[in-house]
Amino acid sequence: MVFLMPCLMNSKPPVHRVPLARARKNGLSDSITGASESDDCLGLESGRLAEPALTSLALQNLSRMRMLERIATKFNEAGTPLLLLKGGALLLTLYDRLDARAMDDLDLMVRPQDFNRAMSLLEELGAVQGASLVRDDFCPRFHYEVEYFIGEIHPVRLDLHVRPFRPLRYSRTVPDDAFWSDALTTRIGQASILVPSAEGMLIHLAVHAAVHGFSRATWLRDIADWAGRFGPTVDWDLVRRNLSNWRLAHPFREAIARVENEYGSIVPADFRKDLSTVAANWRDRLTLRQAPKDANRPVAHVLVNAVSTPGCRFVLSYLWAVGVPGRAHMAGWYGRKHWGWFPTAHALRLVWPVWSRVSARRPRQKLGTPDIRSDGQGWL
C-alpha cells in the first residue's frame, strides 16, 4: 500500500455544485459534484480512505494509481522522464479523494527522443500495444500517442503521448519542450513522476477540452476547479505568451468561455482582455472546427491537417505516410491472407468512405466495419 503525494497546495478547491439531476445525466454522482471537506490528500499506505469509504469508483482509481506507481518506478530506474497528464495528474495534485473524479485511463507523456525506450519499458512490464497506426513510424513523427493495455484481470488503458494534442498543426506550433521546461516533480508511492506546472496544466486542460469538442462535463469542472485553486499563483503573463507563441489562444478562449458560462468568471479580467487581442487566423479556426469531428470525418481530418500544418515537406511526408500504410495496419482491413491480400486491403480502404455512407442509408444491411478509433486513426 502506498501514499499518494500531498497536494501542491494545502488550500481546498472551490466547491462547484451542479444540480443532481444534471450531474447524474452527465455521469457524475452526487458525491463528486463538490470537493472534499478534508484538507489532506488521500493516502493509501494505512489501508484507509477518506469518507466516503471504498466505492467502486475509488477502487477503480486505486487500481490505476497502483499501476501508475509500478510504471513510474520502472521509468525512474531507467532514468527516463515521465510526465503525467489529465485525470491521474489531477488526482495527485488537485482532488483529495479517490472518488472525486472518474479516470478512464492513464495519460503519460515522454519526450520524442525517449519514445522507443518508453515503449520498451512498458512492454517489459507486460503492456500490449492496442490499435495499430498507419505505419510503424507514424508516431512520433506525425501522430501524438500510442495506445497500450496493461494488466490481465482488469487491464488498464495507457495513452503514451509524445505531444499533448492530436491536431497535426500543433505538432509544428507547440515546441517539444512545452510542458517539460517548468514541470514539477511529485511522489507516487515510492516513485516520482512529473506533472505540468500550474500554467501548463491550465493550458493543457483547456485546449484538450476544446479539441475534443467539450464532450465531457467533467473536463469543464476540472478547468474551473484548477483555476479556482491555483489561479492566485498562476503567472497569467506567461500563459498569454505561451498561448500566443504556440498558436493555442483560439481553443483556450473557447474553453474558458464554456467554463465561465457554467461556473462564472475563472480568469482575471485584464488577462481576458489581453488574450482577446491575440489574433486567430483561418488555420487556427479550421483546425479547431475539424478536430472534434476527426473520428467521423477521417478524409476531412487528413485534408485539414494538410492545409493547416506549416512545412511543405513535412506535409508531403505526412500525406505519403497516410496514402501508403504499412502491412500491419492493412491487415485490419482484410484479414484473409493470400497472394493478393495487400492490394485487396488497399482497395477496401479506398472505397470505405463511400461504402460507409451507402450503408448508413441502409440500416438493415449489416456490414463489417474496420476499427474506427476515437482519434480517427482507424480509417487511416
VENFEN-V46927 format. One record per residue. RES is the residue in three letters. SS is DSSP state (a for helix, b for strand, c for the rest). Layout:
# VENFEN-V46927
RES_SS / RES_SS
This chain:
# VENFEN-V46927
MET_c / VAL_c / PHE_b / LEU_b / MET_c / PRO_c / CYS_c / LEU_c / MET_c / ASN_c / SER_c / LYS_c / PRO_c / PRO_c / VAL_c / HIS_c / ARG_c / VAL_c / PRO_c / LEU_a / ALA_a / ARG_a / ALA_a / ARG_a / LYS_a / ASN_c / GLY_c / LEU_c / SER_c / ASP_a / SER_a / ILE_a / THR_c / GLY_c / ALA_c / SER_c / GLU_c / SER_c / ASP_c / ASP_c / CYS_c / LEU_c / GLY_b / LEU_c / GLU_c / SER_c / GLY_c / ARG_c / LEU_c / ALA_c / GLU_c / PRO_c / ALA_c / LEU_c / THR_c / SER_a / LEU_a / ALA_a / LEU_a / GLN_a / ASN_a / LEU_a / SER_a / ARG_a / MET_a / ARG_a / MET_a / LEU_a / GLU_a / ARG_a / ILE_a / ALA_a / THR_a / LYS_a / PHE_a / ASN_a / GLU_a / ALA_a / GLY_c / THR_c / PRO_c / LEU_c / LEU_b / LEU_b / LEU_b / LYS_a / GLY_a / GLY_a / ALA_a / LEU_a / LEU_a / LEU_a / THR_a / LEU_c / TYR_c / ASP_c / ARG_c / LEU_c / ASP_c / ALA_c / ARG_c / ALA_c / MET_c / ASP_c / ASP_c / LEU_b / ASP_b / LEU_b / MET_b / VAL_c / ARG_c / PRO_a / GLN_a / ASP_a / PHE_a / ASN_a / ARG_a / ALA_a / MET_a / SER_a / LEU_a / LEU_a / GLU_a / GLU_a / LEU_c / GLY_c / ALA_c / VAL_b / GLN_b / GLY_c / ALA_c / SER_c / LEU_c / VAL_c / ARG_c / ASP_c / ASP_c / PHE_a / CYS_a / PRO_a / ARG_a / PHE_c / HIS_c / TYR_c / GLU_b / VAL_b / GLU_b / TYR_b / PHE_b / ILE_b / GLY_c / GLU_c / ILE_c / HIS_c / PRO_c / VAL_b / ARG_b / LEU_b / ASP_b / LEU_b / HIS_b / VAL_c / ARG_c / PRO_c / PHE_c / ARG_c / PRO_c / LEU_a / ARG_a / TYR_a / SER_a / ARG_a / THR_a / VAL_c / PRO_c / ASP_c / ASP_c / ALA_c / PHE_c / TRP_c / SER_c / ASP_c / ALA_c / LEU_b / THR_b / THR_b / ARG_b / ILE_b / GLY_c / GLN_c / ALA_b / SER_b / ILE_b / LEU_b / VAL_b / PRO_c / SER_c / ALA_a / GLU_a / GLY_a / MET_a / LEU_a / ILE_a / HIS_a / LEU_a / ALA_a / VAL_a / HIS_a / ALA_a / ALA_a / VAL_a / HIS_c / GLY_c / PHE_c / SER_c / ARG_c / ALA_a / THR_a / TRP_a / LEU_a / ARG_a / ASP_a / ILE_a / ALA_a / ASP_a / TRP_a / ALA_a / GLY_a / ARG_a / PHE_a / GLY_a / PRO_a / THR_a / VAL_c / ASP_c / TRP_a / ASP_a / LEU_a / VAL_a / ARG_a / ARG_a / ASN_a / LEU_a / SER_a / ASN_a / TRP_c / ARG_c / LEU_c / ALA_a / HIS_a / PRO_a / PHE_a / ARG_a / GLU_a / ALA_a / ILE_a / ALA_a / ARG_a / VAL_a / GLU_a / ASN_a / GLU_a / TYR_a / GLY_c / SER_c / ILE_c / VAL_c / PRO_c / ALA_a / ASP_a / PHE_a / ARG_a / LYS_a / ASP_a / LEU_a / SER_a / THR_c / VAL_c / ALA_c / ALA_c / ASN_c / TRP_a / ARG_a / ASP_a / ARG_a / LEU_a / THR_a / LEU_a / ARG_a / GLN_a / ALA_a / PRO_c / LYS_c / ASP_c / ALA_c / ASN_c / ARG_c / PRO_a / VAL_a / ALA_a / HIS_a / VAL_a / LEU_a / VAL_a / ASN_a / ALA_a / VAL_a / SER_a / THR_c / PRO_c / GLY_c / CYS_a / ARG_a / PHE_a / VAL_a / LEU_a / SER_a / TYR_a / LEU_a / TRP_a / ALA_a / VAL_a / GLY_a / VAL_c / PRO_c / GLY_c / ARG_a / ALA_a / HIS_a / MET_a / ALA_c / GLY_c / TRP_c / TYR_c / GLY_c / ARG_c / LYS_c / HIS_c / TRP_c / GLY_c / TRP_a / PHE_a / PRO_a / THR_a / ALA_a / HIS_a / ALA_a / LEU_a / ARG_a / LEU_a / VAL_a / TRP_a / PRO_a / VAL_a / TRP_a / SER_a / ARG_a / VAL_a / SER_a / ALA_a / ARG_c / ARG_c / PRO_c / ARG_c / GLN_c / LYS_c / LEU_c / GLY_c / THR_c / PRO_c / ASP_c / ILE_c / ARG_c / SER_c / ASP_c / GLY_c / GLN_c / GLY_c / TRP_c / LEU_c
